[in-house]
Amino acid sequence: MNDVAVSGLRLVEVLAPAVIAPVAALFGVWLANRNSARQLAAQLREAAVEATRAREFTVRRDVYLDAAEAVATGNGTVGAMLDLSVSDADIRASVNTTMGKLAKVNVTGQIATLRAVADYTSTLTDALLALWLPRVQLQGAERTIKQLQGQLDAHSAEQARWIEMMKQANVQAAAGKHEPQVMQMFQHQFKLAQEGFGVTAQAQALAVASKRKIYADNFDAQIKWLKALQSLLPAALSAARAEMELGVDAAEVSAIFEQVAQRAEAGMRKLLADAERLLVAQQQGADGQVPPPGDSAR
Protein backbone atom coordinates (compact mmCIF):
# COMPACT_ATOMS: atom_id res chain seq x y z
CA MET A 1 0.00 0.00 0.00
CA ASN A 2 2.83 2.28 0.90
CA ASP A 3 4.51 1.38 -2.33
CA VAL A 4 1.44 2.43 -4.28
CA ALA A 5 1.29 5.75 -2.46
CA VAL A 6 4.92 6.41 -3.07
CA SER A 7 4.56 5.56 -6.72
CA GLY A 8 1.57 7.91 -6.98
CA LEU A 9 3.50 10.72 -5.44
CA ARG A 10 6.39 10.16 -7.77
CA LEU A 11 3.97 10.15 -10.74
CA VAL A 12 2.53 13.45 -9.60
CA GLU A 13 6.00 14.91 -9.21
CA VAL A 14 6.81 13.82 -12.76
CA LEU A 15 3.54 14.88 -14.43
CA ALA A 16 2.90 18.12 -12.58
CA PRO A 17 5.63 20.11 -14.25
CA ALA A 18 4.65 18.72 -17.64
CA VAL A 19 1.05 19.79 -17.14
CA ILE A 20 1.57 23.11 -15.33
CA ALA A 21 4.22 24.44 -17.68
CA PRO A 22 2.03 24.41 -20.82
CA VAL A 23 -0.89 25.80 -18.87
CA ALA A 24 1.28 28.60 -17.52
CA ALA A 25 2.66 29.26 -20.98
CA LEU A 26 -0.88 29.32 -22.45
CA PHE A 27 -1.97 31.70 -19.72
CA GLY A 28 0.98 33.94 -20.49
CA VAL A 29 0.14 33.94 -24.17
CA TRP A 30 -3.46 34.79 -23.35
CA LEU A 31 -2.38 37.69 -21.18
CA ALA A 32 -0.03 38.96 -23.91
CA ASN A 33 -2.73 38.66 -26.56
CA ARG A 34 -5.22 40.46 -24.35
CA ASN A 35 -2.81 43.33 -23.77
CA SER A 36 -2.02 43.48 -27.48
CA ALA A 37 -5.72 43.49 -28.30
CA ARG A 38 -6.30 46.35 -25.85
CA GLN A 39 -3.40 48.33 -27.30
CA LEU A 40 -4.63 47.68 -30.84
CA ALA A 41 -8.15 48.73 -29.90
CA ALA A 42 -6.80 51.90 -28.32
CA GLN A 43 -4.71 52.61 -31.40
CA LEU A 44 -7.70 52.02 -33.66
CA ARG A 45 -9.86 54.36 -31.57
CA GLU A 46 -7.16 57.01 -31.64
CA ALA A 47 -6.73 56.55 -35.39
CA ALA A 48 -10.50 56.82 -35.87
CA VAL A 49 -10.59 60.02 -33.82
CA GLU A 50 -7.71 61.50 -35.82
CA ALA A 51 -9.35 60.46 -39.10
CA THR A 52 -12.60 62.09 -38.00
CA ARG A 53 -10.79 65.27 -37.02
CA ALA A 54 -8.94 65.26 -40.33
CA ARG A 55 -12.22 64.88 -42.25
CA GLU A 56 -13.86 67.65 -40.22
CA PHE A 57 -10.85 69.90 -40.76
CA THR A 58 -10.93 69.26 -44.51
CA VAL A 59 -14.65 69.98 -44.70
CA ARG A 60 -14.33 73.14 -42.62
CA ARG A 61 -11.33 74.30 -44.63
CA ASP A 62 -13.19 73.87 -47.93
CA VAL A 63 -16.35 75.53 -46.60
CA TYR A 64 -14.49 78.47 -45.07
CA LEU A 65 -12.36 79.00 -48.17
CA ASP A 66 -15.58 79.19 -50.19
CA ALA A 67 -17.04 81.54 -47.57
CA ALA A 68 -13.98 83.81 -47.76
CA GLU A 69 -14.39 83.95 -51.54
CA ALA A 70 -18.10 84.65 -51.08
CA VAL A 71 -17.32 87.56 -48.75
CA ALA A 72 -15.00 89.10 -51.33
CA THR A 73 -17.68 88.62 -53.99
CA GLY A 74 -20.34 90.13 -51.74
CA ASN A 75 -18.27 93.22 -51.02
CA GLY A 76 -17.54 93.56 -54.73
CA THR A 77 -21.25 93.33 -55.49
CA VAL A 78 -22.04 96.17 -53.10
CA GLY A 79 -19.26 98.18 -54.71
CA ALA A 80 -20.79 97.54 -58.14
CA MET A 81 -24.36 98.53 -57.26
CA LEU A 82 -23.91 102.06 -58.65
CA ASP A 83 -21.89 100.85 -61.64
CA LEU A 84 -24.24 100.52 -64.60
CA SER A 85 -21.61 98.70 -66.65
CA VAL A 86 -22.41 95.71 -64.41
CA SER A 87 -25.71 94.20 -65.54
CA ASP A 88 -28.61 93.29 -63.25
CA ALA A 89 -28.15 89.66 -64.28
CA ASP A 90 -24.52 89.74 -63.12
CA ILE A 91 -25.61 91.34 -59.83
CA ARG A 92 -28.22 88.62 -59.22
CA ALA A 93 -25.79 85.83 -60.15
CA SER A 94 -23.18 87.28 -57.78
CA VAL A 95 -25.68 87.53 -54.92
CA ASN A 96 -26.92 83.97 -55.45
CA THR A 97 -23.37 82.62 -55.49
CA THR A 98 -22.43 84.57 -52.37
CA MET A 99 -25.46 83.49 -50.36
CA GLY A 100 -25.09 79.88 -51.44
CA LYS A 101 -21.49 79.65 -50.28
CA LEU A 102 -22.21 81.40 -46.99
CA ALA A 103 -25.12 79.03 -46.32
CA LYS A 104 -22.69 76.10 -46.19
CA VAL A 105 -21.24 77.51 -42.98
CA ASN A 106 -24.52 76.61 -41.24
CA VAL A 107 -23.62 72.94 -41.68
CA THR A 108 -20.07 72.99 -40.27
CA GLY A 109 -19.70 76.17 -38.23
CA GLN A 110 -19.79 76.53 -34.49
CA ILE A 111 -21.88 79.13 -32.69
CA ALA A 112 -19.35 81.97 -32.85
CA THR A 113 -18.80 81.43 -36.57
CA LEU A 114 -22.51 81.09 -37.28
CA ARG A 115 -23.24 84.34 -35.45
CA ALA A 116 -20.50 86.21 -37.33
CA VAL A 117 -21.64 84.91 -40.71
CA ALA A 118 -25.28 85.69 -39.88
CA ASP A 119 -24.33 89.29 -39.02
CA TYR A 120 -22.45 89.63 -42.30
CA THR A 121 -25.27 88.09 -44.36
CA SER A 122 -27.86 90.36 -42.74
CA THR A 123 -25.76 93.48 -43.33
CA LEU A 124 -25.05 92.44 -46.92
CA THR A 125 -28.78 92.04 -47.58
CA ASP A 126 -29.53 95.46 -46.06
CA ALA A 127 -26.80 97.06 -48.19
CA LEU A 128 -28.08 95.53 -51.42
CA LEU A 129 -31.67 96.59 -50.70
CA ALA A 130 -30.61 100.12 -49.73
CA LEU A 131 -28.58 100.61 -52.92
CA TRP A 132 -31.06 98.99 -55.31
CA LEU A 133 -33.34 102.06 -55.54
CA PRO A 134 -30.46 104.44 -56.44
CA ARG A 135 -29.35 101.89 -59.03
CA VAL A 136 -32.82 101.91 -60.59
CA GLN A 137 -32.79 105.72 -60.59
CA LEU A 138 -29.42 105.74 -62.31
CA GLN A 139 -30.70 103.30 -64.92
CA GLY A 140 -33.69 105.55 -65.57
CA ALA A 141 -31.44 108.57 -66.04
CA GLU A 142 -29.16 106.55 -68.32
CA ARG A 143 -32.10 105.50 -70.51
CA THR A 144 -33.21 109.12 -70.77
CA ILE A 145 -29.72 110.23 -71.78
CA LYS A 146 -29.55 107.56 -74.49
CA GLN A 147 -32.99 108.48 -75.82
CA LEU A 148 -32.05 112.15 -75.97
CA GLN A 149 -28.80 111.24 -77.67
CA GLY A 150 -30.81 109.48 -80.36
CA GLN A 151 -32.84 112.66 -80.82
CA LEU A 152 -29.66 114.75 -80.99
CA ASP A 153 -28.30 112.47 -83.69
CA ALA A 154 -31.55 112.86 -85.61
CA HIS A 155 -31.42 116.67 -85.30
CA SER A 156 -27.78 116.67 -86.43
CA ALA A 157 -28.66 114.53 -89.44
CA GLU A 158 -31.55 116.87 -90.23
CA GLN A 159 -29.29 119.92 -90.07
CA ALA A 160 -26.75 118.25 -92.30
CA ARG A 161 -29.49 117.41 -94.81
CA TRP A 162 -30.72 121.02 -95.00
CA ILE A 163 -27.17 122.33 -95.26
CA GLU A 164 -26.64 120.05 -98.24
CA MET A 165 -29.91 121.28 -99.78
CA MET A 166 -28.78 124.89 -99.34
CA LYS A 167 -25.43 124.12 -100.95
CA GLN A 168 -27.23 122.67 -103.96
CA ALA A 169 -29.49 125.73 -104.12
CA ASN A 170 -26.40 127.97 -104.09
CA VAL A 171 -24.92 125.99 -106.97
CA GLN A 172 -28.14 126.40 -108.95
CA ALA A 173 -28.23 130.12 -108.14
CA ALA A 174 -24.68 130.47 -109.45
CA ALA A 175 -25.86 128.80 -112.65
CA GLY A 176 -28.63 131.40 -113.04
CA LYS A 177 -31.45 129.44 -111.38
CA HIS A 178 -31.78 131.52 -108.24
CA GLU A 179 -34.95 130.79 -106.22
CA PRO A 180 -35.04 133.00 -103.08
CA GLN A 181 -38.20 131.41 -101.68
CA VAL A 182 -36.67 127.93 -101.85
CA MET A 183 -33.52 129.12 -100.07
CA GLN A 184 -35.62 130.79 -97.37
CA MET A 185 -37.55 127.57 -96.86
CA PHE A 186 -34.29 125.62 -96.55
CA GLN A 187 -32.96 128.13 -94.05
CA HIS A 188 -36.18 127.99 -92.04
CA GLN A 189 -36.09 124.19 -91.86
CA PHE A 190 -32.44 124.28 -90.86
CA LYS A 191 -33.24 126.77 -88.10
CA LEU A 192 -35.99 124.52 -86.77
CA ALA A 193 -33.61 121.55 -86.70
CA GLN A 194 -31.00 123.72 -85.00
CA GLU A 195 -33.46 124.89 -82.37
CA GLY A 196 -34.58 121.30 -81.79
CA PHE A 197 -30.97 120.31 -81.33
CA GLY A 198 -30.46 123.06 -78.75
CA VAL A 199 -33.56 122.17 -76.75
CA THR A 200 -32.68 118.49 -76.77
CA ALA A 201 -29.07 119.21 -75.80
CA GLN A 202 -30.29 121.19 -72.80
CA ALA A 203 -32.60 118.34 -71.79
CA GLN A 204 -29.75 115.88 -72.08
CA ALA A 205 -27.50 118.12 -70.00
CA LEU A 206 -30.17 118.14 -67.28
CA ALA A 207 -30.42 114.35 -67.45
CA VAL A 208 -26.65 114.03 -67.15
CA ALA A 209 -26.63 116.39 -64.18
CA SER A 210 -29.43 114.38 -62.58
CA LYS A 211 -27.50 111.17 -63.02
CA ARG A 212 -24.38 112.70 -61.53
CA LYS A 213 -26.38 113.99 -58.55
CA ILE A 214 -27.94 110.56 -57.91
CA TYR A 215 -24.51 108.98 -57.91
CA ALA A 216 -22.96 111.67 -55.71
CA ASP A 217 -25.85 111.58 -53.23
CA ASN A 218 -25.51 107.81 -52.78
CA PHE A 219 -21.74 107.45 -52.96
CA ASP A 220 -21.28 108.10 -49.24
CA ALA A 221 -24.02 105.57 -48.45
CA GLN A 222 -22.21 102.99 -50.56
CA ILE A 223 -18.96 103.68 -48.69
CA LYS A 224 -20.81 103.40 -45.36
CA TRP A 225 -22.18 99.97 -46.25
CA LEU A 226 -18.78 98.76 -47.45
CA LYS A 227 -17.23 99.88 -44.16
CA ALA A 228 -19.97 98.13 -42.20
CA LEU A 229 -19.31 94.89 -44.07
CA GLN A 230 -15.57 95.28 -43.64
CA SER A 231 -15.94 95.76 -39.89
CA LEU A 232 -17.64 92.36 -39.55
CA LEU A 233 -14.86 90.39 -41.21
CA PRO A 234 -12.35 90.21 -38.31
CA ALA A 235 -14.88 88.48 -36.03
CA ALA A 236 -15.83 85.98 -38.72
CA LEU A 237 -12.20 85.32 -39.60
CA SER A 238 -11.19 84.88 -35.95
CA ALA A 239 -14.03 82.42 -35.30
CA ALA A 240 -13.23 80.37 -38.40
CA ARG A 241 -9.51 80.22 -37.65
CA ALA A 242 -10.21 79.25 -34.05
CA GLU A 243 -12.30 76.29 -35.26
CA MET A 244 -9.38 75.13 -37.38
CA GLU A 245 -6.99 75.67 -34.46
CA LEU A 246 -5.12 78.41 -36.28
CA GLY A 247 -3.87 81.23 -34.15
CA VAL A 248 -4.99 84.78 -34.95
CA ASP A 249 -4.65 88.20 -33.36
CA ALA A 250 -8.10 89.79 -33.72
CA ALA A 251 -6.78 93.31 -33.09
CA GLU A 252 -4.13 92.93 -35.76
CA VAL A 253 -6.68 91.57 -38.22
CA SER A 254 -9.00 94.51 -37.51
CA ALA A 255 -6.15 96.94 -38.12
CA ILE A 256 -5.32 95.29 -41.44
CA PHE A 257 -8.92 95.43 -42.64
CA GLU A 258 -9.22 99.06 -41.52
CA GLN A 259 -6.18 99.98 -43.60
CA VAL A 260 -7.62 98.16 -46.60
CA ALA A 261 -10.95 99.96 -46.18
CA GLN A 262 -9.26 103.36 -45.98
CA ARG A 263 -7.23 102.74 -49.13
CA ALA A 264 -10.31 101.49 -50.98
CA GLU A 265 -12.34 104.54 -49.95
CA ALA A 266 -9.56 106.90 -51.04
CA GLY A 267 -9.32 105.13 -54.39
CA MET A 268 -13.08 105.29 -54.98
CA ARG A 269 -13.25 108.99 -54.07
CA LYS A 270 -10.39 109.75 -56.44
CA LEU A 271 -12.15 107.79 -59.18
CA LEU A 272 -15.35 109.76 -58.56
CA ALA A 273 -13.48 113.07 -58.74
CA ASP A 274 -11.73 112.06 -61.96
CA ALA A 275 -15.03 110.98 -63.51
CA GLU A 276 -16.63 114.26 -62.47
CA ARG A 277 -13.84 116.26 -64.14
CA LEU A 278 -14.16 114.16 -67.29
CA LEU A 279 -17.92 114.69 -67.45
CA VAL A 280 -17.51 118.43 -67.01
CA ALA A 281 -14.91 118.54 -69.78
CA GLN A 282 -17.15 116.51 -72.09
CA GLN A 283 -20.10 118.77 -71.35
CA GLN A 284 -18.08 121.89 -72.04
CA GLY A 285 -16.90 120.36 -75.32
CA ALA A 286 -20.46 119.49 -76.30
CA ASP A 287 -21.62 123.04 -75.51
CA GLY A 288 -18.96 124.37 -77.87
CA GLN A 289 -20.02 122.16 -80.77
CA VAL A 290 -23.03 124.21 -81.88
CA PRO A 291 -23.89 123.69 -85.55
CA PRO A 292 -23.28 126.71 -87.77
CA PRO A 293 -26.20 128.95 -88.76
CA GLY A 294 -27.98 128.42 -92.05
CA ASP A 295 -26.46 131.45 -93.73
CA SER A 296 -22.98 129.87 -93.43
CA ALA A 297 -24.00 127.30 -96.01
CA ARG A 298 -24.21 129.88 -98.70
C-alpha positions as CSV (number, residue, x, y, z in Angstrom):
1,M,0.0,0.0,0.0
2,N,2.8,2.3,0.9
3,D,4.5,1.4,-2.3
4,V,1.4,2.4,-4.3
5,A,1.3,5.7,-2.5
6,V,4.9,6.4,-3.1
7,S,4.6,5.6,-6.7
8,G,1.6,7.9,-7.0
9,L,3.5,10.7,-5.4
10,R,6.4,10.2,-7.8
11,L,4.0,10.2,-10.7
12,V,2.5,13.5,-9.6
13,E,6.0,14.9,-9.2
14,V,6.8,13.8,-12.8
15,L,3.5,14.9,-14.4
16,A,2.9,18.1,-12.6
17,P,5.6,20.1,-14.3
18,A,4.7,18.7,-17.6
19,V,1.0,19.8,-17.1
20,I,1.6,23.1,-15.3
21,A,4.2,24.4,-17.7
22,P,2.0,24.4,-20.8
23,V,-0.9,25.8,-18.9
24,A,1.3,28.6,-17.5
25,A,2.7,29.3,-21.0
26,L,-0.9,29.3,-22.4
27,F,-2.0,31.7,-19.7
28,G,1.0,33.9,-20.5
29,V,0.1,33.9,-24.2
30,W,-3.5,34.8,-23.4
31,L,-2.4,37.7,-21.2
32,A,0.0,39.0,-23.9
33,N,-2.7,38.7,-26.6
34,R,-5.2,40.5,-24.4
35,N,-2.8,43.3,-23.8
36,S,-2.0,43.5,-27.5
37,A,-5.7,43.5,-28.3
38,R,-6.3,46.4,-25.8
39,Q,-3.4,48.3,-27.3
40,L,-4.6,47.7,-30.8
41,A,-8.2,48.7,-29.9
42,A,-6.8,51.9,-28.3
43,Q,-4.7,52.6,-31.4
44,L,-7.7,52.0,-33.7
45,R,-9.9,54.4,-31.6
46,E,-7.2,57.0,-31.6
47,A,-6.7,56.5,-35.4
48,A,-10.5,56.8,-35.9
49,V,-10.6,60.0,-33.8
50,E,-7.7,61.5,-35.8
51,A,-9.3,60.5,-39.1
52,T,-12.6,62.1,-38.0
53,R,-10.8,65.3,-37.0
54,A,-8.9,65.3,-40.3
55,R,-12.2,64.9,-42.3
56,E,-13.9,67.6,-40.2
57,F,-10.9,69.9,-40.8
58,T,-10.9,69.3,-44.5
59,V,-14.7,70.0,-44.7
60,R,-14.3,73.1,-42.6
61,R,-11.3,74.3,-44.6
62,D,-13.2,73.9,-47.9
63,V,-16.4,75.5,-46.6
64,Y,-14.5,78.5,-45.1
65,L,-12.4,79.0,-48.2
66,D,-15.6,79.2,-50.2
67,A,-17.0,81.5,-47.6
68,A,-14.0,83.8,-47.8
69,E,-14.4,83.9,-51.5
70,A,-18.1,84.7,-51.1
71,V,-17.3,87.6,-48.7
72,A,-15.0,89.1,-51.3
73,T,-17.7,88.6,-54.0
74,G,-20.3,90.1,-51.7
75,N,-18.3,93.2,-51.0
76,G,-17.5,93.6,-54.7
77,T,-21.3,93.3,-55.5
78,V,-22.0,96.2,-53.1
79,G,-19.3,98.2,-54.7
80,A,-20.8,97.5,-58.1
81,M,-24.4,98.5,-57.3
82,L,-23.9,102.1,-58.7
83,D,-21.9,100.9,-61.6
84,L,-24.2,100.5,-64.6
85,S,-21.6,98.7,-66.7
86,V,-22.4,95.7,-64.4
87,S,-25.7,94.2,-65.5
88,D,-28.6,93.3,-63.2
89,A,-28.1,89.7,-64.3
90,D,-24.5,89.7,-63.1
91,I,-25.6,91.3,-59.8
92,R,-28.2,88.6,-59.2
93,A,-25.8,85.8,-60.1
94,S,-23.2,87.3,-57.8
95,V,-25.7,87.5,-54.9
96,N,-26.9,84.0,-55.4
97,T,-23.4,82.6,-55.5
98,T,-22.4,84.6,-52.4
99,M,-25.5,83.5,-50.4
100,G,-25.1,79.9,-51.4
101,K,-21.5,79.6,-50.3
102,L,-22.2,81.4,-47.0
103,A,-25.1,79.0,-46.3
104,K,-22.7,76.1,-46.2
105,V,-21.2,77.5,-43.0
106,N,-24.5,76.6,-41.2
107,V,-23.6,72.9,-41.7
108,T,-20.1,73.0,-40.3
109,G,-19.7,76.2,-38.2
110,Q,-19.8,76.5,-34.5
111,I,-21.9,79.1,-32.7
112,A,-19.4,82.0,-32.8
113,T,-18.8,81.4,-36.6
114,L,-22.5,81.1,-37.3
115,R,-23.2,84.3,-35.4
116,A,-20.5,86.2,-37.3
117,V,-21.6,84.9,-40.7
118,A,-25.3,85.7,-39.9
119,D,-24.3,89.3,-39.0
120,Y,-22.4,89.6,-42.3
121,T,-25.3,88.1,-44.4
122,S,-27.9,90.4,-42.7
123,T,-25.8,93.5,-43.3
124,L,-25.1,92.4,-46.9
125,T,-28.8,92.0,-47.6
126,D,-29.5,95.5,-46.1
127,A,-26.8,97.1,-48.2
128,L,-28.1,95.5,-51.4
129,L,-31.7,96.6,-50.7
130,A,-30.6,100.1,-49.7
131,L,-28.6,100.6,-52.9
132,W,-31.1,99.0,-55.3
133,L,-33.3,102.1,-55.5
134,P,-30.5,104.4,-56.4
135,R,-29.4,101.9,-59.0
136,V,-32.8,101.9,-60.6
137,Q,-32.8,105.7,-60.6
138,L,-29.4,105.7,-62.3
139,Q,-30.7,103.3,-64.9
140,G,-33.7,105.6,-65.6
141,A,-31.4,108.6,-66.0
142,E,-29.2,106.5,-68.3
143,R,-32.1,105.5,-70.5
144,T,-33.2,109.1,-70.8
145,I,-29.7,110.2,-71.8
146,K,-29.5,107.6,-74.5
147,Q,-33.0,108.5,-75.8
148,L,-32.1,112.1,-76.0
149,Q,-28.8,111.2,-77.7
150,G,-30.8,109.5,-80.4
151,Q,-32.8,112.7,-80.8
152,L,-29.7,114.7,-81.0
153,D,-28.3,112.5,-83.7
154,A,-31.6,112.9,-85.6
155,H,-31.4,116.7,-85.3
156,S,-27.8,116.7,-86.4
157,A,-28.7,114.5,-89.4
158,E,-31.6,116.9,-90.2
159,Q,-29.3,119.9,-90.1
160,A,-26.8,118.2,-92.3
161,R,-29.5,117.4,-94.8
162,W,-30.7,121.0,-95.0
163,I,-27.2,122.3,-95.3
164,E,-26.6,120.1,-98.2
165,M,-29.9,121.3,-99.8
166,M,-28.8,124.9,-99.3
167,K,-25.4,124.1,-101.0
168,Q,-27.2,122.7,-104.0
169,A,-29.5,125.7,-104.1
170,N,-26.4,128.0,-104.1
171,V,-24.9,126.0,-107.0
172,Q,-28.1,126.4,-108.9
173,A,-28.2,130.1,-108.1
174,A,-24.7,130.5,-109.5
175,A,-25.9,128.8,-112.6
176,G,-28.6,131.4,-113.0
177,K,-31.5,129.4,-111.4
178,H,-31.8,131.5,-108.2
179,E,-35.0,130.8,-106.2
180,P,-35.0,133.0,-103.1
181,Q,-38.2,131.4,-101.7
182,V,-36.7,127.9,-101.9
183,M,-33.5,129.1,-100.1
184,Q,-35.6,130.8,-97.4
185,M,-37.5,127.6,-96.9
186,F,-34.3,125.6,-96.5
187,Q,-33.0,128.1,-94.0
188,H,-36.2,128.0,-92.0
189,Q,-36.1,124.2,-91.9
190,F,-32.4,124.3,-90.9
191,K,-33.2,126.8,-88.1
192,L,-36.0,124.5,-86.8
193,A,-33.6,121.6,-86.7
194,Q,-31.0,123.7,-85.0
195,E,-33.5,124.9,-82.4
196,G,-34.6,121.3,-81.8
197,F,-31.0,120.3,-81.3
198,G,-30.5,123.1,-78.8
199,V,-33.6,122.2,-76.8
200,T,-32.7,118.5,-76.8
201,A,-29.1,119.2,-75.8
202,Q,-30.3,121.2,-72.8
203,A,-32.6,118.3,-71.8
204,Q,-29.7,115.9,-72.1
205,A,-27.5,118.1,-70.0
206,L,-30.2,118.1,-67.3
207,A,-30.4,114.3,-67.4
208,V,-26.6,114.0,-67.2
209,A,-26.6,116.4,-64.2
210,S,-29.4,114.4,-62.6
211,K,-27.5,111.2,-63.0
212,R,-24.4,112.7,-61.5
213,K,-26.4,114.0,-58.5
214,I,-27.9,110.6,-57.9
215,Y,-24.5,109.0,-57.9
216,A,-23.0,111.7,-55.7
217,D,-25.8,111.6,-53.2
218,N,-25.5,107.8,-52.8
219,F,-21.7,107.4,-53.0
220,D,-21.3,108.1,-49.2
221,A,-24.0,105.6,-48.4
222,Q,-22.2,103.0,-50.6
223,I,-19.0,103.7,-48.7
224,K,-20.8,103.4,-45.4
225,W,-22.2,100.0,-46.3
226,L,-18.8,98.8,-47.4
227,K,-17.2,99.9,-44.2
228,A,-20.0,98.1,-42.2
229,L,-19.3,94.9,-44.1
230,Q,-15.6,95.3,-43.6
231,S,-15.9,95.8,-39.9
232,L,-17.6,92.4,-39.6
233,L,-14.9,90.4,-41.2
234,P,-12.4,90.2,-38.3
235,A,-14.9,88.5,-36.0
236,A,-15.8,86.0,-38.7
237,L,-12.2,85.3,-39.6
238,S,-11.2,84.9,-36.0
239,A,-14.0,82.4,-35.3
240,A,-13.2,80.4,-38.4
241,R,-9.5,80.2,-37.7
242,A,-10.2,79.2,-34.1
243,E,-12.3,76.3,-35.3
244,M,-9.4,75.1,-37.4
245,E,-7.0,75.7,-34.5
246,L,-5.1,78.4,-36.3
247,G,-3.9,81.2,-34.1
248,V,-5.0,84.8,-34.9
249,D,-4.7,88.2,-33.4
250,A,-8.1,89.8,-33.7
251,A,-6.8,93.3,-33.1
252,E,-4.1,92.9,-35.8
253,V,-6.7,91.6,-38.2
254,S,-9.0,94.5,-37.5
255,A,-6.1,96.9,-38.1
256,I,-5.3,95.3,-41.4
257,F,-8.9,95.4,-42.6
258,E,-9.2,99.1,-41.5
259,Q,-6.2,100.0,-43.6
260,V,-7.6,98.2,-46.6
261,A,-11.0,100.0,-46.2
262,Q,-9.3,103.4,-46.0
263,R,-7.2,102.7,-49.1
264,A,-10.3,101.5,-51.0
265,E,-12.3,104.5,-50.0
266,A,-9.6,106.9,-51.0
267,G,-9.3,105.1,-54.4
268,M,-13.1,105.3,-55.0
269,R,-13.2,109.0,-54.1
270,K,-10.4,109.7,-56.4
271,L,-12.1,107.8,-59.2
272,L,-15.3,109.8,-58.6
273,A,-13.5,113.1,-58.7
274,D,-11.7,112.1,-62.0
275,A,-15.0,111.0,-63.5
276,E,-16.6,114.3,-62.5
277,R,-13.8,116.3,-64.1
278,L,-14.2,114.2,-67.3
279,L,-17.9,114.7,-67.5
280,V,-17.5,118.4,-67.0
281,A,-14.9,118.5,-69.8
282,Q,-17.1,116.5,-72.1
283,Q,-20.1,118.8,-71.3
284,Q,-18.1,121.9,-72.0
285,G,-16.9,120.4,-75.3
286,A,-20.5,119.5,-76.3
287,D,-21.6,123.0,-75.5
288,G,-19.0,124.4,-77.9
289,Q,-20.0,122.2,-80.8
290,V,-23.0,124.2,-81.9
291,P,-23.9,123.7,-85.6
292,P,-23.3,126.7,-87.8
293,P,-26.2,129.0,-88.8
294,G,-28.0,128.4,-92.1
295,D,-26.5,131.5,-93.7
296,S,-23.0,129.9,-93.4
297,A,-24.0,127.3,-96.0
298,R,-24.2,129.9,-98.7
